[in-house]
Amino acid sequence: MPTDSKRVPGPTETQPPFLYQKKNEKAETILVNCDGKRHDGRKPAAMRPIFLKAGVISQARGSAYIEQHNTKVICAVYGPHEYQRREGFSMKGKLRCEVKYATFSCRQRGSHQTDTREKEAALVIQQALEPAVCLHKFPKSQLDIFVTVLQNDGSALGAALTCASAAVADAGIEMYDLVIGCQMRQAGESMLLDPTVQEEYHSRLVKNAESNHGAVTVALLPSINQVSALVQKGNLESEIALQVLKTCTEACQRIYPVVQQCLTKAVQSREKTMDTSETKT
């Protein structure tokens, strides 16, 4: 009997690899050990290394890709273009943001339909970018921003904010300032900057009576030192919340030179490609 050479000779049934992985419940409950370090060896105020590159999607007007260890986000910007007539008339431009977690980005396989988490993240990114973009420069027009989380290992919203801002700047859209995102987890007396997916806040794991357990996401305009968006989850006292906000803004100032260097390299690479194309013609 002839065999089908085009068919992949794989098993008919498969099982996810996480099914056979042993769960370390003790490591998940202890966020900081006796040596003052987290499960990945970082100190509570330490951030993961950041890789950022602009101009990664040739079909888009602007794009950016960011990595924070195992958290990977890509963003594409299209437009400005005329928005639909059924929307109200406005002399200012509009931003439309869409966030999508890839089905393989999380430990549990996600759905193709947009869920509440993605809608909330898109709204936060839109509200954070609106004060930074010169919307009056493109009246009666709309700018589309598409963010895709390829792998989620924690602090995906903070990475998406920075990536979206870099993509808008790479598109040549006039901006008052860049937007830098940062996240922090407050667990009792411990402040964990740039938390991983194991360190992120989940209300079901914390009793309602416990205070100072939550998470804060900050979007900062670093040049003018203004906060454009702030998201808080959980229960935090006022003094602790102010301290967390201060730590997040300082972390955003540390990320700012990375974004500047990324955009400078993108402009230089485009100038080189234009020069080479002119010499060939």
PASEBA-1860 file (N, C-alpha, C; in nm, 3 decimals):
! residues 281
1> MPTDSKRV> 0.086/-0.120/0.000/0.000/0.000/0.000/0.089/0.124/0.000 ~ 0.065/0.218/-0.093/0.150/0.338/-0.098/0.129/0.427/0.025 ~ 0.236/0.489/0.070/0.230/0.577/0.187/0.215/0.721/0.144 ~ 0.158/0.800/0.230/0.140/0.943/0.205/0.266/1.015/0.250 ~ 0.345/1.062/0.156/0.473/1.127/0.190/0.455/1.267/0.245 ~ 0.339/1.328/0.221/0.316/1.465/0.268/0.262/1.472/0.410 ~ 0.219/1.359/0.463/0.164/1.358/0.598/0.276/1.349/0.701 ~ 0.266/1.426/0.805/0.366/1.424/0.911/0.350/1.295/0.992
9> PGPTETQP> 0.455/1.215/1.002/0.442/1.089/1.076/0.450/1.110/1.226 ~ 0.352/1.177/1.280/0.349/1.203/1.423/0.238/1.125/1.490 ~ 0.234/1.128/1.621/0.128/1.054/1.692/-0.007/1.120/1.673 ~ -0.111/1.041/1.680/-0.247/1.094/1.662/-0.293/1.173/1.783 ~ -0.241/1.142/1.902/-0.278/1.213/2.023/-0.151/1.263/2.092 ~ -0.160/1.383/2.146/-0.047/1.444/2.216/-0.091/1.496/2.351 ~ 0.005/1.510/2.440/-0.020/1.563/2.573/0.073/1.682/2.597 ~ 0.024/1.786/2.664/0.112/1.901/2.691/0.225/1.863/2.785
17> PFLYQKKN> 0.344/1.923/2.767/0.457/1.887/2.853/0.438/1.928/2.998 ~ 0.353/2.030/3.025/0.331/2.075/3.163/0.258/1.970/3.246 ~ 0.198/1.871/3.178/0.127/1.767/3.250/0.223/1.681/3.332 ~ 0.347/1.667/3.282/0.445/1.582/3.349/0.545/1.662/3.432 ~ 0.526/1.793/3.439/0.616/1.877/3.516/0.576/1.876/3.664 ~ 0.676/1.861/3.751/0.649/1.860/3.893/0.629/2.002/3.944 ~ 0.527/2.021/4.024/0.497/2.152/4.079/0.571/2.171/4.211 ~ 0.642/2.283/4.222/0.711/2.316/4.345/0.627/2.419/4.418
25> EKAETILV> 0.535/2.371/4.501/0.442/2.463/4.568/0.514/2.553/4.666 ~ 0.622/2.505/4.726/0.696/2.586/4.822/0.763/2.703/4.753 ~ 0.816/2.683/4.633/0.882/2.791/4.560/0.782/2.895/4.514 ~ 0.656/2.853/4.488/0.556/2.948/4.441/0.506/3.036/4.555 ~ 0.506/2.986/4.677/0.456/3.066/4.789/0.563/3.159/4.845 ~ 0.690/3.119/4.844/0.798/3.201/4.896/0.851/3.288/4.782 ~ 0.830/3.419/4.793/0.875/3.510/4.688/1.018/3.555/4.709 ~ 1.059/3.575/4.836/1.196/3.616/4.868/1.249/3.520/4.973
33> NCDGKRHD> 1.367/3.462/4.947/1.422/3.364/5.040/1.497/3.434/5.153 ~ 1.561/3.355/5.237/1.631/3.412/5.353/1.752/3.494/5.314 ~ 1.806/3.471/5.195/1.921/3.550/5.148/1.880/3.681/5.084 ~ 1.751/3.710/5.081/1.703/3.834/5.021/1.699/3.831/4.870 ~ 1.688/3.712/4.811/1.684/3.699/4.665/1.557/3.628/4.623 ~ 1.515/3.655/4.499/1.397/3.591/4.444/1.433/3.456/4.381 ~ 1.333/3.390/4.327/1.355/3.254/4.276/1.448/3.251/4.155 ~ 1.459/3.363/4.081/1.550/3.368/3.966/1.685/3.430/4.001
41> GRKPAAMR> 1.712/3.453/4.129/1.841/3.505/4.171/1.852/3.656/4.176 ~ 1.745/3.728/4.140/1.750/3.874/4.144/1.718/3.926/4.283 ~ 1.764/4.047/4.308/1.724/4.117/4.428/1.585/4.176/4.407 ~ 1.514/4.212/4.514/1.377/4.263/4.496/1.369/4.388/4.408 ~ 1.472/4.474/4.409/1.468/4.598/4.331/1.540/4.586/4.198 ~ 1.575/4.464/4.156/1.648/4.443/4.032/1.551/4.416/3.918 ~ 1.587/4.460/3.799/1.507/4.438/3.679/1.575/4.335/3.590 ~ 1.497/4.274/3.507/1.551/4.181/3.409/1.613/4.257/3.293
49> PIFLKAGV> 1.715/4.200/3.226/1.775/4.269/3.110/1.673/4.288/2.999 ~ 1.683/4.400/2.930/1.586/4.440/2.827/1.655/4.444/2.691 ~ 1.590/4.384/2.593/1.632/4.394/2.453/1.519/4.460/2.375 ~ 1.551/4.564/2.300/1.450/4.640/2.226/1.504/4.671/2.087 ~ 1.422/4.646/1.988/1.460/4.674/1.849/1.341/4.732/1.774 ~ 1.365/4.836/1.696/1.259/4.901/1.618/1.274/4.867/1.470 ~ 1.162/4.877/1.399/1.163/4.852/1.255/1.174/4.705/1.219 ~ 1.107/4.619/1.292/1.118/4.475/1.268/1.013/4.425/1.168
57> ISQARGSA> 0.908/4.501/1.143/0.802/4.462/1.048/0.808/4.557/0.930 ~ 0.844/4.507/0.814/0.864/4.593/0.698/0.733/4.646/0.642 ~ 0.622/4.571/0.656/0.494/4.615/0.600/0.428/4.725/0.682 ~ 0.465/4.739/0.808/0.404/4.839/0.894/0.479/4.971/0.883 ~ 0.410/5.079/0.915/0.476/5.209/0.913/0.576/5.221/1.027 ~ 0.545/5.164/1.142/0.637/5.161/1.255/0.617/5.033/1.333 ~ 0.723/4.982/1.391/0.714/4.857/1.465/0.827/4.851/1.566 ~ 0.809/4.763/1.664/0.910/4.743/1.768/0.892/4.606/1.829
65> YIEQHNTK> 1.003/4.554/1.883/1.003/4.423/1.948/1.084/4.435/2.076 ~ 1.028/4.384/2.186/1.094/4.395/2.316/1.098/4.258/2.382 ~ 1.208/4.237/2.453/1.225/4.116/2.534/1.269/4.157/2.674 ~ 1.200/4.105/2.773/1.242/4.114/2.913/1.255/3.972/2.964 ~ 1.373/3.916/2.941/1.401/3.775/2.967/1.304/3.690/2.886 ~ 1.207/3.625/2.946/1.115/3.539/2.872/0.984/3.607/2.836 ~ 0.969/3.734/2.865/0.852/3.811/2.822/0.884/3.877/2.688 ~ 0.807/3.843/2.586/0.836/3.889/2.450/0.711/3.950/2.390
73> VICAVYGP> 0.724/4.076/2.343/0.610/4.151/2.290/0.653/4.216/2.160 ~ 0.564/4.217/2.062/0.587/4.284/1.935/0.470/4.375/1.906 ~ 0.498/4.488/1.842/0.395/4.590/1.816/0.412/4.644/1.675 ~ 0.300/4.670/1.609/0.298/4.728/1.475/0.202/4.846/1.472 ~ 0.241/4.950/1.398/0.161/5.073/1.388/0.131/5.098/1.241 ~ 0.003/5.128/1.212/-0.043/5.157/1.076/-0.119/5.290/1.077 ~ -0.104/5.364/0.969/-0.174/5.492/0.958/-0.079/5.609/0.971 ~ -0.136/5.728/0.991/-0.278/5.762/1.010/-0.358/5.750/0.880
81> HEYQRREG> -0.484/5.713/0.897/-0.575/5.702/0.785/-0.710/5.758/0.828 ~ -0.795/5.786/0.731/-0.926/5.844/0.761/-1.013/5.741/0.833 ~ -1.074/5.784/0.944/-1.159/5.691/1.017/-1.298/5.688/0.958 ~ -1.377/5.594/1.003/-1.509/5.570/0.944/-1.602/5.688/0.967 ~ -1.693/5.709/0.876/-1.780/5.826/0.880/-1.883/5.819/0.992 ~ -1.915/5.698/1.037/-2.017/5.689/1.141/-1.968/5.743/1.275 ~ -1.837/5.758/1.290/-1.784/5.816/1.412/-1.796/5.968/1.407 ~ -1.801/6.028/1.525/-1.820/6.172/1.534/-1.704/6.250/1.477
89> FSMKGKLR> -1.733/6.372/1.428/-1.629/6.457/1.371/-1.541/6.514/1.482 ~ -1.411/6.516/1.456/-1.316/6.568/1.553/-1.195/6.621/1.478 ~ -1.147/6.739/1.521/-1.027/6.797/1.461/-0.900/6.734/1.515 ~ -0.913/6.649/1.614/-0.798/6.576/1.666/-0.801/6.432/1.616 ~ -0.683/6.378/1.601/-0.674/6.239/1.560/-0.714/6.144/1.671 ~ -0.730/6.018/1.636/-0.771/5.916/1.733/-0.673/5.801/1.732 ~ -0.662/5.737/1.845/-0.580/5.617/1.859/-0.671/5.497/1.878 ~ -0.640/5.391/1.808/-0.711/5.265/1.827/-0.609/5.156/1.856
97> CEVKYATF> -0.620/5.098/1.973/-0.523/4.999/2.018/-0.590/4.863/2.032 ~ -0.517/4.763/1.993/-0.566/4.625/2.005/-0.454/4.538/2.061 ~ -0.482/4.467/2.167/-0.385/4.380/2.234/-0.433/4.236/2.221 ~ -0.340/4.149/2.186/-0.373/4.007/2.170/-0.262/3.922/2.229 ~ -0.300/3.833/2.320/-0.207/3.733/2.372/-0.209/3.613/2.277 ~ -0.094/3.574/2.227/-0.089/3.457/2.140/-0.137/3.334/2.216 ~ -0.196/3.241/2.143/-0.251/3.122/2.207/-0.144/3.041/2.279 ~ -0.019/3.053/2.236/0.092/2.979/2.296/0.173/3.063/2.393
105> SCRQRGSH> 0.127/3.184/2.425/0.207/3.276/2.506/0.205/3.240/2.654 ~ 0.099/3.180/2.701/0.085/3.149/2.843/0.096/2.999/2.866 ~ 0.100/2.963/2.993/0.112/2.822/3.028/-0.012/2.744/2.986 ~ -0.127/2.803/3.003/-0.250/2.744/2.954/-0.285/2.804/2.819 ~ -0.321/2.721/2.726/-0.349/2.768/2.591/-0.465/2.866/2.591 ~ -0.443/2.980/2.526/-0.544/3.085/2.523/-0.644/3.065/2.410 ~ -0.741/3.155/2.406/-0.846/3.150/2.305/-0.818/3.252/2.195 ~ -0.873/3.226/2.077/-0.858/3.320/1.967/-0.946/3.444/1.985
113> QTDTREKE> -1.051/3.432/2.065/-1.139/3.545/2.087/-1.078/3.640/2.191 ~ -1.108/3.769/2.177/-1.055/3.869/2.268/-1.127/3.860/2.402 ~ -1.048/3.849/2.510/-1.107/3.837/2.643/-1.097/3.969/2.718 ~ -1.140/3.968/2.844/-1.143/4.092/2.924/-1.004/4.144/2.952 ~ -0.908/4.056/2.977/-0.772/4.100/3.005/-0.713/4.176/2.888 ~ -0.737/4.131/2.767/-0.683/4.198/2.649/-0.752/4.332/2.626 ~ -0.883/4.339/2.652/-0.953/4.467/2.636/-0.904/4.571/2.738 ~ -0.882/4.528/2.862/-0.831/4.620/2.963/-0.691/4.668/2.929
121> AALVIQQA> -0.605/4.579/2.882/-0.470/4.618/2.845/-0.471/4.716/2.727 ~ -0.558/4.693/2.629/-0.567/4.785/2.515/-0.614/4.923/2.560 ~ -0.709/4.928/2.653/-0.757/5.056/2.703/-0.648/5.132/2.780 ~ -0.570/5.059/2.859/-0.461/5.123/2.934/-0.356/5.180/2.839 ~ -0.317/5.104/2.737/-0.217/5.152/2.641/-0.269/5.273/2.565 ~ -0.396/5.270/2.526/-0.454/5.384/2.455/-0.454/5.509/2.542 ~ -0.497/5.496/2.667/-0.500/5.611/2.757/-0.359/5.661/2.790 ~ -0.261/5.572/2.792/-0.125/5.614/2.823/-0.059/5.686/2.706
129> LEPAVCLH> -0.094/5.649/2.582/-0.030/5.710/2.465/-0.097/5.839/2.421 ~ -0.225/5.856/2.451/-0.295/5.976/2.405/-0.231/6.106/2.453 ~ -0.188/6.119/2.580/-0.122/6.244/2.619/0.015/6.265/2.555 ~ 0.077/6.159/2.503/0.212/6.171/2.449/0.214/6.197/2.299 ~ 0.108/6.165/2.228/0.104/6.180/2.082/0.041/6.314/2.047 ~ 0.097/6.381/1.948/0.041/6.509/1.899/-0.078/6.478/1.809 ~ -0.193/6.459/1.868/-0.312/6.418/1.793/-0.362/6.529/1.701 ~ -0.331/6.653/1.731/-0.379/6.764/1.647/-0.304/6.772/1.514
137> KFPKSQLD> -0.197/6.695/1.500/-0.119/6.698/1.377/-0.186/6.619/1.265 ~ -0.275/6.525/1.297/-0.346/6.449/1.192/-0.495/6.449/1.224 ~ -0.566/6.562/1.194/-0.709/6.571/1.224/-0.790/6.476/1.134 ~ -0.904/6.434/1.188/-0.996/6.345/1.117/-0.927/6.217/1.070 ~ -0.827/6.174/1.144/-0.753/6.053/1.108/-0.739/5.962/1.229 ~ -0.700/5.840/1.202/-0.690/5.738/1.307/-0.558/5.664/1.293 ~ -0.497/5.636/1.407/-0.372/5.562/1.412/-0.400/5.427/1.478 ~ -0.367/5.319/1.410/-0.394/5.184/1.458/-0.266/5.126/1.519
145> IFVTVLQN> -0.280/5.073/1.641/-0.169/5.013/1.714/-0.208/4.870/1.750 ~ -0.129/4.775/1.703/-0.156/4.633/1.728/-0.041/4.576/1.810 ~ -0.074/4.526/1.927/0.025/4.469/2.020/-0.002/4.320/2.033 ~ 0.102/4.240/2.018/0.090/4.094/2.032/0.191/4.046/2.135 ~ 0.142/3.978/2.237/0.228/3.918/2.339/0.264/3.777/2.292 ~ 0.389/3.758/2.255/0.434/3.628/2.205/0.462/3.530/2.318 ~ 0.513/3.579/2.429/0.541/3.495/2.544/0.525/3.579/2.670 ~ 0.451/3.529/2.765/0.420/3.602/2.887/0.490/3.536/3.005
153> DGSALGAA> 0.594/3.601/3.053/0.663/3.557/3.174/0.656/3.665/3.281 ~ 0.546/3.742/3.282/0.528/3.847/3.380/0.560/3.985/3.325 ~ 0.492/4.087/3.380/0.512/4.228/3.342/0.487/4.249/3.192 ~ 0.389/4.180/3.138/0.360/4.193/2.995/0.301/4.330/2.962 ~ 0.220/4.386/3.052/0.160/4.517/3.026/0.267/4.627/3.026 ~ 0.361/4.622/3.119/0.467/4.721/3.120/0.553/4.713/2.995 ~ 0.585/4.592/2.951/0.662/4.576/2.828/0.584/4.622/2.707 ~ 0.452/4.598/2.705/0.369/4.640/2.593/0.361/4.793/2.584
161> LTCASAAV> 0.357/4.861/2.697/0.355/5.008/2.696/0.482/5.063/2.633 ~ 0.597/5.012/2.674/0.724/5.059/2.619/0.736/5.025/2.471 ~ 0.694/4.904/2.434/0.703/4.861/2.295/0.611/4.944/2.205 ~ 0.490/4.972/2.250/0.397/5.052/2.169/0.449/5.194/2.150 ~ 0.507/5.251/2.254/0.562/5.386/2.242/0.678/5.390/2.143 ~ 0.765/5.290/2.148/0.877/5.285/2.054/0.829/5.265/1.910 ~ 0.722/5.186/1.892/0.668/5.164/1.758/0.606/5.291/1.701 ~ 0.535/5.368/1.784/0.477/5.495/1.737/0.588/5.593/1.699
169> ADAGIEMY> 0.693/5.600/1.780/0.805/5.688/1.747/0.876/5.641/1.620 ~ 0.887/5.510/1.601/0.950/5.456/1.481/0.868/5.487/1.356 ~ 0.736/5.504/1.372/0.650/5.538/1.258/0.662/5.682/1.215 ~ 0.737/5.763/1.289/0.752/5.903/1.254/0.638/5.991/1.300 ~ 0.558/5.944/1.393/0.448/6.024/1.447/0.504/6.122/1.550 ~ 0.465/6.247/1.537/0.515/6.348/1.631/0.460/6.322/1.771 ~ 0.550/6.327/1.869/0.514/6.299/2.008/0.576/6.405/2.098 ~ 0.505/6.433/2.207/0.560/6.519/2.309/0.671/6.450/2.388
177> DLVIGCQM> 0.654/6.321/2.410/0.750/6.244/2.486/0.721/6.096/2.464 ~ 0.818/6.013/2.496/0.798/5.869/2.492/0.720/5.824/2.616 ~ 0.668/5.703/2.610/0.596/5.643/2.723/0.672/5.518/2.765 ~ 0.709/5.513/2.891/0.782/5.399/2.946/0.693/5.331/3.050 ~ 0.681/5.199/3.040/0.598/5.123/3.131/0.681/5.040/3.228 ~ 0.628/5.022/3.348/0.695/4.944/3.451/0.590/4.887/3.546 ~ 0.617/4.767/3.598/0.528/4.701/3.692/0.602/4.664/3.820 ~ 0.525/4.658/3.929/0.581/4.620/4.059/0.477/4.542/4.136
185> RQAGESML> 0.524/4.442/4.211/0.439/4.361/4.297/0.472/4.392/4.442 ~ 0.370/4.423/4.520/0.384/4.445/4.663/0.328/4.325/4.736 ~ 0.415/4.257/4.811/0.376/4.139/4.886/0.415/4.158/5.032 ~ 0.326/4.218/5.109/0.358/4.247/5.248/0.462/4.357/5.260 ~ 0.578/4.322/5.313/0.688/4.418/5.324/0.783/4.412/5.205 ~ 0.763/4.321/5.114/0.853/4.302/5.000/0.799/4.375/4.878 ~ 0.888/4.450/4.812/0.857/4.515/4.686/0.935/4.446/4.575 ~ 0.865/4.386/4.481/0.929/4.310/4.374/0.913/4.386/4.243
193> LDPTVQEE> 1.023/4.441/4.194/1.021/4.517/4.070/1.029/4.421/3.951 ~ 0.953/4.450/3.848/0.950/4.369/3.726/0.920/4.223/3.761 ~ 0.802/4.193/3.815/0.773/4.057/3.861/0.758/3.959/3.745 ~ 0.793/3.834/3.771/0.771/3.728/3.674/0.627/3.678/3.686 ~ 0.591/3.581/3.605/0.454/3.531/3.607/0.424/3.458/3.738 ~ 0.526/3.400/3.802/0.505/3.336/3.931/0.490/3.437/4.044 ~ 0.543/3.558/4.025/0.539/3.660/4.128/0.424/3.757/4.112 ~ 0.349/3.750/4.003/0.242/3.845/3.979/0.130/3.827/4.082
201> YHSRLVKN> 0.056/3.936/4.100/-0.052/3.937/4.200/-0.176/3.870/4.145 ~ -0.235/3.782/4.227/-0.362/3.718/4.196/-0.449/3.725/4.322 ~ -0.567/3.782/4.307/-0.653/3.804/4.424/-0.697/3.674/4.489 ~ -0.705/3.567/4.413/-0.752/3.441/4.470/-0.648/3.378/4.562 ~ -0.521/3.421/4.551/-0.416/3.365/4.635/-0.393/3.445/4.762 ~ -0.462/3.559/4.777/-0.443/3.647/4.892/-0.576/3.661/4.965 ~ -0.572/3.652/5.096/-0.692/3.668/5.176/-0.738/3.813/5.172 ~ -0.868/3.834/5.183/-0.923/3.969/5.175/-0.879/4.055/5.293
209> AESNHGAV> -0.852/3.994/5.408/-0.815/4.072/5.526/-0.671/4.122/5.519 ~ -0.589/4.062/5.434/-0.448/4.101/5.427/-0.434/4.231/5.348 ~ -0.354/4.323/5.402/-0.329/4.451/5.336/-0.188/4.452/5.278 ~ -0.163/4.553/5.196/-0.034/4.570/5.129/0.002/4.448/5.044 ~ -0.097/4.396/4.976/-0.076/4.291/4.877/-0.144/4.336/4.748 ~ -0.064/4.360/4.646/-0.122/4.406/4.521/-0.014/4.427/4.417 ~ -0.052/4.491/4.306/0.038/4.518/4.195/0.007/4.654/4.138 ~ 0.110/4.721/4.090/0.097/4.856/4.034/0.168/4.859/3.899
217> TVALLPSI> 0.102/4.916/3.799/0.160/4.939/3.667/0.160/5.089/3.639 ~ 0.275/5.143/3.601/0.292/5.286/3.581/0.338/5.311/3.438 ~ 0.279/5.411/3.372/0.324/5.460/3.242/0.372/5.603/3.261 ~ 0.499/5.628/3.233/0.564/5.756/3.264/0.612/5.823/3.137 ~ 0.594/5.956/3.133/0.658/6.039/3.031/0.787/6.091/3.093 ~ 0.902/6.031/3.063/1.023/6.057/3.142/1.080/6.197/3.125 ~ 1.069/6.259/3.008/1.130/6.390/2.987/1.060/6.498/3.069 ~ 0.928/6.490/3.077/0.853/6.589/3.153/0.813/6.537/3.291
225> NQVSALVQ> 0.848/6.409/3.318/0.826/6.348/3.449/0.678/6.354/3.490 ~ 0.593/6.304/3.402/0.450/6.299/3.430/0.399/6.157/3.406 ~ 0.305/6.116/3.490/0.245/5.984/3.479/0.122/5.994/3.390 ~ 0.120/5.915/3.283/0.007/5.917/3.190/-0.094/5.807/3.217 ~ -0.056/5.703/3.290/-0.149/5.596/3.323/-0.100/5.527/3.450 ~ -0.195/5.484/3.531/-0.165/5.415/3.657/-0.273/5.312/3.682 ~ -0.231/5.188/3.700/-0.323/5.077/3.726/-0.280/5.009/3.855 ~ -0.373/4.996/3.948/-0.345/4.931/4.076/-0.444/4.819/4.100
233> KGNLESEI> -0.392/4.707/4.147/-0.473/4.592/4.184/-0.439/4.553/4.327 ~ -0.538/4.514/4.402/-0.516/4.473/4.538/-0.538/4.586/4.637 ~ -0.491/4.564/4.759/-0.512/4.657/4.870/-0.376/4.708/4.917 ~ -0.351/4.839/4.898/-0.227/4.902/4.939/-0.257/5.024/5.024 ~ -0.179/5.043/5.129/-0.191/5.164/5.209/-0.135/5.283/5.132 ~ -0.176/5.403/5.173/-0.137/5.523/5.098/0.014/5.543/5.098 ~ 0.079/5.524/5.211/0.224/5.542/5.217/0.296/5.439/5.131 ~ 0.250/5.315/5.137/0.313/5.211/5.056/0.289/5.237/4.907
241> ALQVLKTC> 0.169/5.283/4.873/0.138/5.311/4.733/0.227/5.423/4.678 ~ 0.251/5.526/4.757/0.339/5.635/4.713/0.483/5.586/4.696 ~ 0.526/5.499/4.784/0.661/5.445/4.773/0.675/5.356/4.649 ~ 0.572/5.278/4.622/0.573/5.194/4.502/0.575/5.280/4.377 ~ 0.496/5.386/4.376/0.492/5.476/4.261/0.628/5.542/4.238 ~ 0.695/5.582/4.344/0.827/5.643/4.331/0.928/5.544/4.275 ~ 0.923/5.420/4.323/1.016/5.319/4.274/0.992/5.288/4.126 ~ 0.865/5.284/4.085/0.834/5.257/3.945/0.880/5.370/3.853
249> TEACQRIY> 0.862/5.493/3.896/0.908/5.606/3.815/1.060/5.606/3.801 ~ 1.130/5.571/3.906/1.276/5.562/3.897/1.319/5.451/3.801 ~ 1.245/5.340/3.803/1.275/5.231/3.710/1.247/5.273/3.565 ~ 1.141/5.351/3.543/1.112/5.400/3.408/1.223/5.491/3.357 ~ 1.279/5.571/3.446/1.391/5.657/3.406/1.513/5.575/3.366 ~ 1.529/5.457/3.425/1.641/5.370/3.387/1.617/5.303/3.252 ~ 1.491/5.279/3.216/1.460/5.217/3.088/1.466/5.319/2.974 ~ 1.447/5.445/3.005/1.440/5.550/2.902/1.563/5.554/2.810
257> PVVQQCLT> 1.687/5.547/2.860/1.802/5.548/2.768/1.805/5.429/2.673 ~ 1.750/5.315/2.715/1.746/5.198/2.627/1.657/5.226/2.506 ~ 1.543/5.290/2.527/1.452/5.324/2.417/1.515/5.429/2.326 ~ 1.582/5.527/2.384/1.649/5.629/2.303/1.755/5.567/2.213 ~ 1.836/5.479/2.268/1.940/5.414/2.190/1.881/5.327/2.079 ~ 1.769/5.260/2.109/1.704/5.176/2.008/1.655/5.259/1.890 ~ 1.589/5.372/1.917/1.537/5.456/1.810/1.650/5.521/1.731 ~ 1.760/5.556/1.798/1.875/5.613/1.727/1.934/5.513/1.629
265> KAVQSREK> 1.948/5.388/1.672/2.001/5.285/1.582/1.907/5.260/1.465 ~ 1.776/5.267/1.489/1.680/5.245/1.381/1.690/5.355/1.275 ~ 1.707/5.479/1.318/1.721/5.590/1.223/1.851/5.577/1.145 ~ 1.959/5.540/1.212/2.087/5.524/1.144/2.083/5.411/1.041 ~ 2.017/5.302/1.074/2.008/5.191/0.979/1.924/5.229/0.858 ~ 1.818/5.308/0.878/1.738/5.353/0.765/1.816/5.447/0.675 ~ 1.897/5.533/0.733/1.980/5.623/0.652/2.081/5.545/0.568 ~ 2.136/5.438/0.625/2.231/5.357/0.549/2.164/5.288/0.432
273> TMDTSETK> 2.044/5.234/0.454/1.973/5.167/0.344/1.933/5.266/0.235 ~ 1.897/5.387/0.273/1.864/5.489/0.172/1.987/5.529/0.093 ~ 2.101/5.541/0.160/2.224/5.578/0.089/2.266/5.469/-0.008 ~ 2.255/5.343/0.034/2.293/5.234/-0.054/2.200/5.223/-0.174 ~ 2.070/5.247/-0.155/1.975/5.243/-0.267/2.001/5.355/-0.366 ~ 2.040/5.472/-0.315/2.070/5.585/-0.404/2.196/5.559/-0.486 ~ 2.296/5.499/-0.425/2.420/5.469/-0.499/2.397/5.364/-0.607 ~ 2.307/5.267/-0.580/2.278/5.165/-0.682/2.206/5.223/-0.802
281> T> 2.113/5.318/-0.776/2.041/5.380/-0.888/2.128/5.476/-0.964
END
